[in-house]
């Protein structure tokens, strides 16, 4: 007997939400538009998001390259122009 394909609705929702990497990038964009008028709130929210990105890497939801790309997106959006640690910087000589 053929095995029934599972996860129709789950696959649909998964396609909408995307990968953890895509969700983090969407979060950066969302925070940037939500707090465009208040640099202080944007800075705090992006700083918290850096911690979330680190946790996502530690939980192996994203790899080193994705981590660095999200961190770069955060740095570009940061009103203070801060830089945050990336893995690519550790490997360079």
Secondary structure, DSSP 8 states (H G I E B T S, - for coil): -------HHHHHHHHHH--HHHHHHHHHHHHHHHTTT-HHHHHHHHHHHHHHHHHHHHTTSS-HHHHHHHHHHHHHH-TT------HHHHH--
